[in-house]
Amino acid sequence: MSVTSDEVEYVSLSEAAAALSTTETRVLMLLKRKALEGMPTDEGWLVAAASLASYDGEEREPENLLQCRNSCTSSRCGCH
């Protein structure tokens, strides 16, 4: 099932998981880490088809998190 919103095509969480040969939980983790783009709906999450097509299998940490990890001395910031 493909959905279009604001000229962006989205696929369901289960379709994204099947396309990546992984689980829906893994796709949710990729969304949380911003390795994939998507949007929440009342029924769950949709994944941007273009994001899915361009995903290369590598997770990249956001630059600010990586920078914090390299220089932070606080154990309470959540980046450790």
C-alpha positions as CSV (number, residue, x, y, z in Angstrom):
1,M,0.0,0.0,0.0
2,S,1.5,3.3,-1.1
3,V,0.3,6.6,0.2
4,T,1.1,10.1,-1.2
5,S,1.2,13.1,1.1
6,D,2.5,16.5,0.1
7,E,3.8,14.9,-3.1
8,V,5.9,12.4,-1.1
9,E,5.2,8.7,-1.6
10,Y,5.2,6.6,1.5
11,V,5.0,2.8,2.1
12,S,3.8,1.0,5.2
13,L,6.1,-0.1,7.9
14,S,5.6,-3.8,6.9
15,E,6.4,-3.0,3.3
16,A,9.6,-1.2,4.3
17,A,10.6,-4.1,6.5
18,A,10.1,-6.5,3.7
19,A,12.0,-4.3,1.2
20,L,15.0,-4.3,3.7
21,S,14.6,-7.9,4.6
22,T,14.3,-7.0,8.3
23,T,11.8,-6.5,11.0
24,E,9.3,-3.7,11.6
25,T,11.1,-3.1,14.9
26,R,14.4,-2.5,13.0
27,V,12.7,-0.1,10.6
28,L,11.3,1.8,13.6
29,M,14.9,2.0,15.0
30,L,16.1,3.3,11.7
31,L,13.4,6.0,11.7
32,K,14.3,7.0,15.3
33,R,17.9,7.3,14.3
34,K,17.0,9.3,11.2
35,A,18.6,6.8,8.9
36,L,15.1,6.6,7.2
37,E,12.5,9.3,6.8
38,G,8.9,8.7,7.7
39,M,5.8,10.1,9.4
40,P,3.6,8.8,12.2
41,T,-0.1,8.3,11.5
42,D,-3.0,7.2,13.6
43,E,-2.4,3.6,12.4
44,G,1.4,3.6,12.9
45,W,4.3,4.8,10.8
46,L,4.8,5.3,7.1
47,V,8.2,5.3,5.5
48,A,9.2,7.7,2.7
49,A,9.7,5.6,-0.4
50,A,12.7,7.7,-1.6
51,S,14.3,7.4,1.8
52,L,13.9,3.6,1.6
53,A,15.3,3.5,-2.0
54,S,18.4,5.5,-1.1
55,Y,19.1,3.7,2.2
56,D,22.5,2.0,1.9
57,G,22.5,-0.1,5.0
58,E,24.7,2.1,7.0
59,E,23.5,4.0,10.0
60,R,25.0,7.4,10.6
61,E,24.9,9.1,13.9
62,P,23.7,12.7,13.8
63,E,26.7,15.0,13.8
64,N,25.7,16.7,17.1
65,L,25.5,13.3,18.9
66,L,28.8,12.2,17.6
67,Q,30.4,15.5,18.6
68,C,28.8,15.2,22.1
69,R,30.1,11.7,22.5
70,N,33.6,12.8,21.6
71,S,33.8,15.8,24.0
72,C,31.1,15.3,26.6
73,T,32.1,14.5,30.2
74,S,28.5,14.3,31.6
75,S,27.0,11.0,32.1
76,R,23.5,12.5,32.2
77,C,23.3,13.9,28.7
78,G,22.1,10.6,27.2
79,C,24.7,10.3,24.5
80,H,26.9,7.7,26.3
